[in-house]
Amino acid sequence: AGRARLALEGHPSGTGRALHGAVSVSRHSVGIEQMTAGVPVGDAFAPLPITAIDLDDVSVRFVDGRCERAEGRVKATLGGDIAGITLGQGLA
């Protein structure tokens, strides 16, 4: 009948961005709240040359598996080019 909320704070080691935000879970919902972070993605998006995902004040809430709310900015950082076009500044 309640909701658990875990506040997250972290400072980068190396080249990452600081982590700030929260994760919340209840019986019927799950989400992140006001999350700001840099997330290295490794090969998760291969063959696309995405090296990291940057979150700026992102909040997402799913209720019974459906998105109820989403807001904030998500930026993909590219480490190469796509179809000969260099996009080193990323896509938002």
C-alpha positions, -999 to 999 in steps of 0.1 A, spaced: 0 0 0 31 22 1 58 35 -21 96 31 -17 118 60 -29 156 57 -30 175 89 -35 208 86 -55 238 109 -53 272 101 -67 304 118 -79 322 106 -110 354 87 -110 372 95 -142 352 112 -170 316 106 -160 290 131 -149 277 134 -113 246 113 -105 216 130 -89 180 118 -87 157 91 -73 142 57 -81 107 50 -69 88 17 -67 53 8 -56 30 -22 -61 18 -9 -95 44 16 -106 81 21 -111 101 52 -122 129 76 -119 126 112 -107 146 142 -117 175 121 -127 207 138 -140 235 115 -149 260 104 -176 256 67 -184 283 48 -205 265 23 -227 293 1 -241 280 -20 -270 243 -18 -261 234 2 -292 258 -15 -317 262 -10 -346 253 26 -338 283 45 -325 266 57 -293 291 59 -264 270 74 -236 236 86 -227 233 119 -208 201 125 -187 192 161 -177 163 163 -151 146 132 -165 115 119 -148 97 87 -161 68 69 -144 53 36 -155 20 24 -140 11 -13 -147 37 -14 -175 24 17 -193 41 51 -194 21 76 -174 45 105 -176 79 113 -191 98 146 -192 134 159 -193 162 158 -218 180 127 -230 212 131 -252 230 104 -270 268 110 -273 282 96 -305 318 84 -309 319 82 -347 298 90 -377 266 77 -393 265 75 -431 296 97 -434 281 125 -412 301 133 -381 278 139 -352 304 143 -324 282 168 -305 255 142 -300 218 140 -306 191 152 -282 
